[in-house]
Amino acid sequence: MSVNFGGWPSGIHSDFEQVKRIESGKKLKKKIVALDKEGQRIVIQGSAAEPYQATLQECTCADFAIRQAPCKHMYCLAMELGLLDGLPVYDKRSASYDPDSELKRYRSLYESGQISADAYVKVCSALAKLKK
């Protein structure tokens, strides 16, 4: 994956927590109040009374203030600027991944006590979605 923007380490964007924010950022398109592509700034109406203002380096939201890592608003801006074009795209026709064999593998891990019931349920729920 080759994503690089705002001076953030490129590896940060593959972190599970960051991937969740990337996915959330994709859903914000309808909430964009203003977009300045040249100035690389975005204003997005969120849950607060005042809209969030973001650049590729910072945002006025609480998530960014606490974590000091890219938030969903920053990822929304990066998408609008075409900077996330290097993200992996899931291909259901890919023959290299078999959800059924993964389900069997996780069942075996659960049955042998190597993973908890909670983890087993979460993983299998996600894998079941891939079979559709």
Secondary structure, 3 states (H helix, E strand, C coil): CCCCCCCCCHHHHHCHHHHHHHHHHHCCHHHEEEEECCCCEEEECCCCCCCEEECCCCECCHHHHHHCCCCHHHHHHHHHCCCCCCCCCCCCCCCCCCHHHHHHHHHHHHHCCCCCHHHHHHHHHHHHHHCC
